[in-house]
Every structure is written in structure tokens, then in C-alpha cells.
């Protein structure tokens, strides 16, 4: 397979950049075999709508069903591994003075790949919090309760992900907006550019004079405004970009 063409102007800008932000979406995880939210509703789960599985109201109505759905999704994700796109972002982080990885994904694959400066806009499947008090819970006594109970208040535990109708974590969103506003280059990778407020981040970067690079197999609403559009899979484009910028073996 031929090496993807990376514009020379982009390589030059990336070599000299000190502040880089990357926004990733479901596309980069799909390359690892992680099904999207709706794709995961197969088999036993095919008869449920998202609103029956991923809203606070659904959890109040049937907490066991919602907990078991997310337990099943965690098992799906555990069977996947980070791909070449995830690993290329780890290499990029090592070479950029101020690097921020902003992800809409909840699968934890960026951390497993070795990235450190991560902002998880939509939470993480593998974290748990108290439904009543909205605070992280790392461990709880073994019991037969489904879901388990908060060891502090006795309330139900829930996945630490953002459900439909919920606000994104304010501190994480502020940090993401700051990273976008101060970046010299922002990459939008494998995201539809349709889900807000994440879809605003590349526009924020553009407004502040950044170079915005879209990496996606298909055009999105961002494409006409992006400085560079690299068409293809993240697992192909990102390793080539890193190799050509810093002379590494892809």
C-alpha cells in the first residue's frame, strides 16, 4: 500500500508547533473494532432504544438493565486493543511541548495506548460514580446487588459516562475549550463534527488563528473550513504523518 500524501506545509507547521490539540471521535475506536453506541445494540440489546439505556430517567426506571448493558459494553471493549492511530498520537505527544488529547470516546483506548494528557468529554466506561452524589467511587464491598451500592451513602452506582440529556463535565469542557483556543494546530480525527459542544472546538481553534486538520474517511460539516483535509483512516494517516514529520519508521 502506498504511503499517504501529507502536505509539506503541514509537516513544516507540525515540526515547529509547541501547542497542539487533538479531538478524537468514534472513528478512531471503530478501527480497533469498538462498535459505536448504536452498533452495540445487537442481539439481546437490539430491541432497546438509546433512551432506554442511556438516560438518567432510564436508570431510575430500571437501574439493573442499564448497569448490565454497560457491563456488556465494557466486556466488548476489553476484547479490543489500541490501533496504529492511537499509538501515533502517543508518539506525537512525546514530541510536542504542550499537547492535549480531547476525546469523545469512553473506551479508554487512548490511555491504554500510552497517552497521558487526555480530556474525556463524555466520561469513561471503566469508571464508576454515585448516582446520588455524582462523585467518583473506585471500590465498593462485594454484594449481589445490581447495580452495587455506594459505600458512603448507600445510593446506586452508575457508569461515569455522559448520558443523553446530561451536561458535559464543566471542568473538562473548560480545559478542552482552552486547549482549542490556544492551540497552534488542532487535529479533528474520526469525528462526525455533528455532536456539540465538541463540534465547536475546531471552530474555536480556527477563530483563534490555528491550523485545523481534519482526518476522516468521509467529508463532514467541518471539511469546507478545515485548513487541511486528509482523507482516510486514522490508523493509516496518523502514523504516516508522524513518520514524515519526525523521520520515524511508520
PAZAPA-4460 file (N, C-alpha, C; in steps of 0.05 Angstrom, whole numbers, plus 32768, in hexadecimal, padded with zeros to 4 digits):
% residues 250
    n_x    n_y    n_z   ca_x   ca_y   ca_z    c_x    c_y    c_z   seq   type   mol
   8011   7FE8   8000   8000   8000   8000   8012   8019   8000     1      X     A
   800B   802D   7FEF   801C   8044   7FED   8018   8056   8006     2      X     A
   802D   8065   800B   802D   8077   8023   801A   808E   801D     3      X     A
   8009   8095   8031   7FF7   80AC   802D   8007   80C5   8029     4      X     A
   7FFC   80D7   8018   8009   80F1   8013   8002   8104   8029     5      X     A
   8017   810E   8036   8013   8123   804B   801E   813D   8040     6      X     A
   800E   8152   803F   8018   816B   8034   8031   8175   8042     7      X     A
   8045   817E   8033   805E   8188   803E   8059   819F   8051     8      X     A
   8046   81B0   804B   8040   81C7   805C   8037   81BE   8078     9      X     A
   8027   81A9   8079   801E   819F   8092   8035   8193   80A2    10      X     A
   8047   8184   8095   805E   8179   80A2   806F   818F   80AF    11      X     A
   8074   81A4   80A0   8084   81BA   80AA   8077   81C7   80C2    12      X     A
   805D   81CB   80C1   804F   81D8   80D8   804F   81C6   80F0    13      X     A
   804C   81AC   80EC   804C   8199   8103   8068   8198   8110    14      X     A
   807D   8198   80FF   8098   8197   810A   809E   81AE   811D    15      X     A
   8093   81C6   8116   8099   81DE   8126   8085   81E4   813B    16      X     A
   806F   81D5   813C   8059   81DB   814F   8061   81D4   816B    17      X     A
   8059   81E5   817E   805D   81DF   819A   8043   81D8   81A8    18      X     A
   802C   81E0   819D   8012   81DB   81A9   8000   81CD   8195    19      X     A
   7FF9   81B4   819B   7FE9   81A4   8189   7FD2   8198   8198    20      X     A
   7FBA   8199   818D   7FA3   818C   8199   7F98   8178   8184    21      X     A
   7F8E   8161   818E   7F82   814D   817D   7F67   8146   8188    22      X     A
   7F53   8147   8177   7F38   813E   817E   7F32   8124   8170    23      X     A
   7F2B   810F   817F   7F25   80F5   8172   7F08   80ED   8177    24      X     A
   7EFD   80DF   8164   7EE2   80D5   8166   7EE1   80B7   8161    25      X     A
   7EC9   80AD   815C   7EC4   8091   815A   7ED3   8083   8144    26      X     A
   7EDB   8092   812F   7EE8   8086   8119   7F03   8078   8120    27      X     A
   7F12   8085   8132   7F2C   8079   8139   7F28   805F   8149    28      X     A
   7F13   805E   8159   7F0E   8046   8169   7F02   8030   8157    29      X     A
   7EF2   8038   8143   7EE6   8024   8131   7EFC   8014   8123    30      X     A
   7F13   8021   811E   7F29   8013   8111   7F35   7FFD   8123    31      X     A
   7F30   7FFF   813D   7F38   7FE9   8150   7F22   7FD4   8153    32      X     A
   7F0C   7FD8   8146   7EF5   7FC5   8149   7EE2   7FCC   815F    33      X     A
   7EE4   7FE5   816A   7ED1   7FED   817E   7EB7   7FF6   8170    34      X     A
   7EA1   7FE9   8175   7E88   7FF2   8168   7E7F   800D   8172    35      X     A
   7E73   801D   8161   7E67   8036   816A   7E50   802F   817D    36      X     A
   7E45   8043   818A   7E30   803F   819D   7E19   8030   8190    37      X     A
   7E10   8039   8179   7DF9   802C   816C   7E01   8011   8160    38      X     A
   7E19   800E   8156   7E22   7FF4   814B   7E23   7FDF   8161    39      X     A
   7E27   7FE8   817A   7E29   7FD5   8190   7E0E   7FC9   8198    40      X     A
   7DF9   7FD5   818E   7DDE   7FCB   8195   7DD6   7FB4   8182    41      X     A
   7DE4   7F9E   8186   7DDE   7F86   8176   7DD6   7F70   8188    42      X     A
   7DCD   7F5A   817C   7DC6   7F43   818C   7DB1   7F49   81A2    43      X     A
   7DB8   7F42   81BA   7DA7   7F46   81D1   7D9D   7F63   81D4    44      X     A
   7DAE   7F76   81CB   7DA9   7F93   81D0   7D9B   7FA0   81B8    45      X     A
   7D97   7F92   81A2   7D8C   7F9F   818A   7D71   7FAB   818E    46      X     A
   7D61   7FA1   81A1   7D46   7FAC   81A4   7D44   7FC5   81B5    47      X     A
   7D5B   7FCE   81BE   7D5B   7FE6   81D0   7D63   7FFF   81C0    48      X     A
   7D55   8015   81C5   7D5D   802F   81BB   7D73   803B   81CD    49      X     A
   7D83   804D   81C2   7D97   805A   81D3   7D8B   8067   81EC    50      X     A
   7D73   8072   81E9   7D67   8080   8200   7D5F   806C   8216    51      X     A
   7D5E   8052   8210   7D58   803E   8224   7D71   8034   8232    52      X     A
   7D88   803D   8228   7DA1   8033   8233   7DB5   8048   823C    53      X     A
   7DB1   8061   8234   7DC5   8075   8238   7DB9   8090   823F    54      X     A
   7DA7   8091   8252   7D9D   80AA   825D   7D9A   80A6   827C    55      X     A
   7D9B   80BC   828B   7D96   80BA   82A7   7D7A   80AE   82AD    56      X     A
   7D67   80B5   829C   7D4C   80AA   82A0   7D4B   808C   829D    57      X     A
   7D5A   8082   8289   7D5B   8065   8284   7D67   8057   829D    58      X     A
   7D7C   8064   82A8   7D89   8058   82BF   7D76   8058   82D7    59      X     A
   7D67   806D   82DB   7D54   806D   82F2   7D3F   8058   82ED    60      X     A
   7D37   8054   82D5   7D21   8041   82CE   7D2B   8024   82D1    61      X     A
   7D43   801F   82C7   7D4D   8003   82C7   7D6B   8003   82CA    62      X     A
   7D75   8008   82E2   7D92   800A   82E6   7DA1   7FF1   82DF    63      X     A
   7D95   7FD9   82E4   7DA3   7FC0   82DE   7DA7   7FBD   82C0    64      X     A
   7D93   7FC3   82B0   7D95   7FC1   8293   7DAC   7FD3   8289    65      X     A
   7DAD   7FEC   8292   7DC1   7FFE   8289   7DDD   7FF5   8292    66      X     A
   7DDF   7FED   82AB   7DFA   7FE4   82B5   7E03   7FCC   82A4    67      X     A
   7DF2   7FB9   829E   7DFA   7FA1   8290   7E01   7FA8   8273    68      X     A
   7DF3   7FBB   8267   7DFA   7FC4   824C   7E17   7FCF   824B    69      X     A
   7E1E   7FDF   825E   7E39   7FEA   825F   7E4E   7FD6   8266    70      X     A
   7E47   7FC2   8277   7E59   7FAC   827D   7E5F   7F9D   8264    71      X     A
   7E4B   7F99   8253   7E4E   7F8A   823A   7E60   7F9A   8227    72      X     A
   7E5C   7FB5   8226   7E6D   7FC5   8215   7E8A   7FC5   821E    73      X     A
   7E8E   7FC5   8238   7EAA   7FC4   8242   7EB7   7FAB   8239    74      X     A
   7EA9   7F94   823A   7EB4   7F7B   8230   7EBC   7F7C   8213    75      X     A
   7EAA   7F89   8203   7EB1   7F8D   81E6   7ECB   7F9C   81E3    76      X     A
   7ECE   7FB2   81F2   7EE5   7FC3   81EF   7EFE   7FB5   81F9    77      X     A
   7EFC   7FA5   820E   7F13   7F96   8218   7F1F   7F83   8203    78      X     A
   7F0F   7F7B   81F0   7F19   7F69   81DB   7F27   7F77   81C4    79      X     A
   7F29   7F92   81C6   7F36   7FA1   81B1   7F50   7FAC   81BB    80      X     A
   7F61   7FB6   81A8   7F7A   7FC2   81AF   7F7E   7FDC   81A0    81      X     A
   7F8F   7FEE   81AA   7F94   8007   819C   7FA0   8001   8180    82      X     A
   7F9A   8011   816D   7FA4   800D   8152   7FBA   8021   814B    83      X     A
   7FC4   8020   8133   7FDB   8030   812B   7FD5   804E   812D    84      X     A
   7FBC   8056   812B   7FB5   8072   812E   7FB9   807B   814B    85      X     A
   7FAF   806B   815E   7FB3   8071   817A   7FD1   8073   8180    86      X     A
   7FE1   8060   8176   7FFE   805F   817D   800C   8077   8170    87      X     A
   8004   8080   8159   8010   8097   814C   800C   80B0   815D    88      X     A
   7FF4   80B2   8169   7FEF   80CA   817B   8001   80C9   8194    89      X     A
   8008   80B1   819D   801B   80AF   81B3   8036   80BB   81AB    90      X     A
   803F   80B3   8193   8058   80BE   8188   8057   80DC   8185    91      X     A
   8040   80E6   817B   803E   8103   8178   8040   8111   8193    92      X     A
   8033   8106   81A7   8034   8113   81C2   8050   8115   81CC    93      X     A
   8061   8101   81C6   807C   8101   81D0   808D   8118   81C3    94      X     A
   8084   8122   81AD   8094   8135   819E   8089   8151   819E    95      X     A
   8072   8155   81AB   8066   8170   81AC   8067   817A   81C8    96      X     A
   8070   8193   81CC   8073   819E   81E7   8059   819F   81F6    97      X     A
   8044   81A9   81E9   8029   81AB   81F6   8015   819C   81E5    98      X     A
   800E   8184   81ED   7FFD   8173   81DD   7FE5   816B   81ED    99      X     A
   7FCD   816F   81E1   7FB4   8167   81EF   7FA4   8155   81DC   100      X     A
   7F9D   813E   81E6   7F8C   812B   81D7   7F70   812D   81E3   101      X     A
   7F5D   8136   81D3   7F41   8139   81DB   7F31   8123   81CD   102      X     A
   7F24   8112   81DC   7F15   80FC   81CF   7EF8   80FC   81D7   103      X     A
   7EE8   80F4   81C3   7ECB   80EF   81C8   7EC6   80D2   81CF   104      X     A
   7EDB   80C2   81CD   7ED8   80A5   81D1   7EDA   809E   81EF   105      X     A
   7ECC   8089   81F6   7ECA   8081   8212   7ED9   8066   8217   106      X     A
   7EE7   805D   8203   7EF2   8042   8204   7F0E   803F   8212   107      X     A
   7F1B   8056   8217   7F35   8055   8225   7F4C   804C   8214   108      X     A
   7F48   8049   81FA   7F5D   803E   81E9   7F75   8051   81E7   109      X     A
   7F71   806B   81E8   7F87   807E   81E7   7F9A   807A   81FF   110      X     A
   7F8E   8076   8217   7F9F   8072   822E   7FAD   8057   822D   111      X     A
   7F9F   8043   8223   7FAC   8029   8220   7FC3   802A   820C   112      X     A
   7FC1   803B   81F8   7FD6   803E   81E4   7FEF   804C   81F0   113      X     A
   7FEB   805C   8205   8001   806A   8211   7FFF   8088   8211   114      X     A
   7FE9   8094   8207   7FE5   80B1   8209   7FE1   80B9   8226   115      X     A
   7FE9   80D2   822C   7FE7   80DC   8248   7FD5   80F4   824A   116      X     A
   7FD9   8108   8239   7FCA   8121   823B   7FAF   811E   822D   117      X     A
   7F9C   8111   823B   7F82   8109   822F   7F6C   8118   823E   118      X     A
   7F5A   8123   822E   7F41   812E   8238   7F2A   811D   822D   119      X     A
   7F1B   8110   823F   7F06   80FE   8236   7EEB   810D   8238   120      X     A
   7EE2   8118   8222   7ECA   8128   8222   7EB1   8119   822B   121      X     A
   7EAF   8100   8224   7E97   80F0   8229   7E9B   80DB   823F   122      X     A
   7EB1   80DD   824E   7EB5   80CB   8264   7EC4   80B2   825B   123      X     A
   7EC2   809D   826B   7ED2   8084   8267   7EC2   806C   8270   124      X     A
   7EBE   8059   825E   7EAF   8040   8265   7EBA   8032   827E   125      X     A
   7ED4   8035   8283   7EE0   8025   8298   7EE2   8034   82B2   126      X     A
   7ED5   804B   82B4   7ED3   805A   82CD   7EB6   8058   82D7   127      X     A
   7EB3   805B   82F1   7E98   8059   82FD   7E95   8071   8310   128      X     A
   7E7C   807A   8312   7E76   808F   8325   7E5C   808A   8333   129      X     A
   7E57   8099   8348   7E3E   8097   8357   7E28   80A7   8349   130      X     A
   7E12   809A   8344   7DFB   80A7   8336   7DF0   80BE   8347   131      X     A
   7DF0   80BB   8361   7DE4   80CF   8373   7DF7   80E7   8376   132      X     A
   7E10   80E2   837B   7E23   80F8   8382   7E36   8100   836B   133      X     A
   7E34   80F2   8355   7E44   80F9   833D   7E62   80FC   8342   134      X     A
   7E6C   80E9   8352   7E89   80EA   8358   7E95   80CE   8351   135      X     A
   7EAE   80CE   834A   7EBB   80B4   8342   7EBB   80A0   8359   136      X     A
   7EB8   8087   8353   7EBA   8071   8366   7ECC   805C   8359   137      X     A
   7EE3   8057   8367   7EF6   8044   835B   7EF3   8028   8364   138      X     A
   7EE7   8024   837C   7EE4   8009   8386   7ECB   8008   8398   139      X     A
   7EC0   7FF0   839B   7EA8   7FEC   83AB   7EA8   7FCF   83B5   140      X     A
   7E9B   7FCA   83CB   7E9A   7FAE   83D6   7E8C   7F9C   83C2   141      X     A
   7E95   7F83   83C1   7E87   7F70   83B0   7E6B   7F6A   83BA   142      X     A
   7E59   7F68   83A7   7E3D   7F61   83AF   7E2F   7F56   8396   143      X     A
   7E17   7F4D   8399   7E08   7F43   8383   7DF7   7F59   8377   144      X     A
   7DF8   7F72   8381   7DE8   7F88   8377   7DF1   7F8F   835B   145      X     A
   7DDE   7F93   8349   7DE3   7F9D   832E   7DCF   7FB4   8329   146      X     A
   7DDA   7FCD   8327   7DF6   7FD5   832A   7DFF   7FD3   8347   147      X     A
   7E1A   7FD4   834B   7E23   7FD6   8367   7E1D   7FF0   8374   148      X     A
   7E21   7FF1   838E   7E1A   8009   839D   7E33   801A   83A4   149      X     A
   7E2F   8034   83A6   7E44   8046   83AE   7E4C   8040   83CB   150      X     A
   7E66   803C   83D1   7E6E   8035   83EC   7E6B   804D   83FF   151      X     A
   7E68   8065   83F5   7E64   807C   8406   7E47   8082   840D   152      X     A
   7E36   8083   83F9   7E1A   808C   83FE   7E06   8076   83F9   153      X     A
   7E0E   805F   83EE   7DFB   804A   83E9   7DEC   804D   83CF   154      X     A
   7DF1   8063   83C0   7DE3   8067   83A7   7DED   8054   8391   155      X     A
   7DDF   8053   837B   7DE7   8041   8365   7E00   804C   8357   156      X     A
   7E11   803A   834E   7E28   8041   833D   7E20   8040   8320   157      X     A
   7E2D   8051   8310   7E27   8052   82F3   7E41   8056   82E4   158      X     A
   7E41   8050   82CA   7E59   8056   82BA   7E5F   8074   82B9   159      X     A
   7E78   807B   82B9   7E80   8097   82B9   7E82   80A0   829B   160      X     A
   7E6B   809F   828E   7E6A   80A9   8272   7E53   80BD   8270   161      X     A
   7E55   80CE   825C   7E40   80E3   8258   7E29   80D7   8249   162      X     A
   7E12   80D7   8255   7DFA   80CD   8248   7DEB   80E2   8239   163      X     A
   7DD9   80DA   8228   7DC8   80ED   8219   7DBA   80FF   822D   164      X     A
   7DBA   8119   8228   7DAC   812C   8239   7DBE   8136   8250   165      X     A
   7DD7   812C   8252   7DE9   8135   8267   7DFD   8148   825C   166      X     A
   7E07   815A   826D   7E1C   816D   8265   7E37   815F   8266   167      X     A
   7E49   8168   8255   7E65   815E   8256   7E71   8169   8270   168      X     A
   7E85   815A   827B   7E92   8163   8293   7E9F   817F   828E   169      X     A
   7E97   8192   829F   7E9D   81AE   8299   7EBB   81B3   8299   170      X     A
   7ECA   81A8   82AB   7EE7   81AD   82AC   7EF5   81A1   8294   171      X     A
   7EED   818A   828B   7EF9   817D   8274   7EF3   818E   825B   172      X     A
   7EDA   8197   8258   7ED2   81A7   8241   7EE2   81C1   8240   173      X     A
   7EE5   81CE   8257   7EF4   81E7   8258   7F11   81E2   8250   174      X     A
   7F1D   81CD   8259   7F39   81C6   8252   7F3B   81C1   8234   175      X     A
   7F27   81B3   8229   7F27   81AE   820C   7F24   81C7   81FC   176      X     A
   7F13   81D9   8205   7F0F   81F3   81F7   7F29   8203   81F8   177      X     A
   7F36   8203   820F   7F50   8211   8212   7F65   8205   81FF   178      X     A
   7F66   81EB   81FE   7F7A   81DE   81EC   7F75   81E5   81CF   179      X     A
   7F5B   81E6   81C7   7F54   81ED   81AC   7F5B   820A   81A6   180      X     A
   7F56   821B   81B9   7F5A   8238   81B5   7F77   8240   81B4   181      X     A
   7F89   822F   81C0   7FA5   8236   81C1   7FB6   8225   81AF   182      X     A
   7FAA   8211   81A2   7FBA   81FF   8191   7FC4   820D   8178   183      X     A
   7FDC   8206   816F   7FE5   820F   8155   7FDB   81FD   813F   184      X     A
   7FD8   81E3   8146   7FCC   81D0   8133   7FB7   81BF   8142   185      X     A
   7FA0   81BC   8137   7F8C   81AA   8142   7F85   8194   812D   186      X     A
   7F86   817B   8135   7F7E   8165   8124   7F63   815B   812C   187      X     A
   7F51   8158   8119   7F37   814C   811E   7F37   8130   8110   188      X     A
   7F37   811B   8121   7F3C   8100   8117   7F25   80ED   811C   189      X     A
   7F19   80E3   8106   7F05   80CE   8109   7EEC   80D8   8116   190      X     A
   7EE5   80F1   8113   7ECD   80FB   8120   7EBA   8107   810B   191      X     A
   7EA0   8104   810F   7E8D   810D   80FB   7E8A   812B   80F9   192      X     A
   7E94   8139   810D   7E91   8156   8110   7E73   815E   8112   193      X     A
   7E63   814C   811D   7E47   8151   8120   7E3E   8154   813D   194      X     A
   7E4E   8149   814F   7E46   8148   816C   7E52   8160   817B   195      X     A
   7E40   8170   8185   7E49   8188   8193   7E48   8183   81B1   196      X     A
   7E59   8190   81C1   7E6A   81A6   81BA   7E85   819E   81AE   197      X     A
   7E8B   8185   81AC   7EA6   817D   81A1   7EAA   8188   8185   198      X     A
   7E95   8189   8175   7E98   8192   8159   7EA0   81B0   8158   199      X     A
   7E9C   81BE   816E   7EA4   81DA   816E   7EC2   81DE   8172   200      X     A
   7ED0   81CA   817C   7EEC   81CD   8183   7EFE   81D4   816B   201      X     A
   7EFB   81C6   8154   7F0B   81CE   813C   7F04   81EA   8133   202      X     A
   7EEB   81F2   8135   7EE4   820D   812D   7EF0   8222   8140   203      X     A
   7EF1   821B   815A   7EFF   822D   816D   7F1C   8230   8165   204      X     A
   7F29   821A   815E   7F45   821B   8156   7F49   822C   813D   205      X     A
   7F37   8229   8129   7F39   8239   8111   7F36   8257   8118   206      X     A
   7F23   825D   8129   7F1E   8279   8131   7F37   8286   813D   207      X     A
   7F47   8276   814B   7F5F   8280   8158   7F78   827C   8146   208      X     A
   7F74   8277   812D   7F8B   8276   811A   7F9A   825C   8118   209      X     A
   7F8F   8247   8122   7F9D   822D   8121   7F9A   8220   8105   210      X     A
   7FAD   820F   80FF   7FAB   81FD   80E9   7F99   81E5   80F1   211      X     A
   7F83   81E0   80E3   7F71   81CA   80EA   7F73   81B4   80D4   212      X     A
   7F79   819C   80DE   7F7E   8185   80CC   7F68   8170   80D1   213      X     A
   7F59   8169   80BD   7F45   8154   80C0   7F50   813A   80B4   214      X     A
   7F4D   8125   80C4   7F55   810A   80BA   7F3C   80F8   80BD   215      X     A
   7F31   80F1   80A6   7F18   80E2   80A6   7F14   80D4   808B   216      X     A
   7F08   80BD   808B   7F03   80B0   8071   7EEF   80BE   805F   217      X     A
   7EDC   80CC   806C   7EC6   80DA   805E   7EC6   80F8   8065   218      X     A
   7EBC   8108   8052   7EBA   8125   8059   7EA6   8129   8070   219      X     A
   7EA9   813F   807E   7E97   8146   8094   7E90   8164   8092   220      X     A
   7E7F   816E   80A3   7E79   818B   80A2   7E92   819C   80A7   221      X     A
   7EA7   8191   80B3   7EBF   81A0   80B8   7ED1   81A2   809F   222      X     A
   7ECE   818F   808D   7EE1   818D   8076   7EE5   81A7   8067   223      X     A
   7ECF   81B6   8060   7ED3   81CE   8050   7EE4   81E4   805E   224      X     A
   7EE4   81E2   8079   7EF2   81F7   8088   7F0E   81EF   8091   225      X     A
   7F14   81D5   8091   7F2E   81CB   809A   7F45   81D5   8088   226      X     A
   7F5C   81DA   8095   7F73   81E3   8086   7F7E   81CD   8074   227      X     A
   7F7E   81B5   807F   7F86   819D   806F   7F72   8187   8075   228      X     A
   7F6A   8178   8060   7F59   8160   8063   7F68   8148   8059   229      X     A
   7F6E   8136   806B   7F7C   811D   8063   7F68   8107   8063   230      X     A
   7F62   80FC   804C   7F4C   80E9   8049   7F57   80CD   804D   231      X     A
   7F4C   80BF   8061   7F55   80A3   8066   7F51   809C   8083   232      X     A
   7F5A   8084   8089   7F57   807A   80A5   7F6D   8085   80B6   233      X     A
   7F66   808B   80CF   7F7A   8095   80E2   7F92   8083   80E5   234      X     A
   7F8C   8068   80E5   7FA2   8055   80E9   7FB5   8054   80D2   235      X     A
   7FAF   8061   80BB   7FC1   8063   80A4   7FCD   807F   80A3   236      X     A
   7FBC   8093   80A6   7FC6   80AF   80A2   7FD8   80B7   80B9   237      X     A
   7FD0   80B2   80D2   7FE0   80BC   80E9   7FFC   80B1   80EA   238      X     A
   8000   8096   80E6   801B   808C   80E7   802C   8098   80D0   239      X     A
   8020   809D   80B9   802F   80A9   80A3   8037   80C6   80A9   240      X     A
   8024   80D4   80B6   8029   80F0   80BD   8040   80F2   80D1   241      X     A
   8040   80E1   80E5   8055   80E1   80FA   806F   80D8   80ED   242      X     A
   806F   80C4   80DC   8088   80BA   80D0   8094   80D0   80BE   243      X     A
   8083   80DD   80AE   808E   80F1   809C   8096   810B   80AA   244      X     A
   808A   8111   80C0   8091   8129   80CF   80AB   8126   80DF   245      X     A
   80AE   810F   80EC   80C6   810C   80FD   80D9   80F6   80F4   246      X     A
   80D5   80EC   80DC   80E8   80D9   80D1   80E8   80BE   80DE   247      X     A
   80D0   80B6   80E8   80CE   809C   80F6   80C5   8087   80E2   248      X     A
   80C9   806E   80E9   80BF   8057   80D9   80A2   8054   80DF   249      X     A
   8091   8056   80CB   8074   8053   80CE   806D   8037   80D5   250      X     A
***
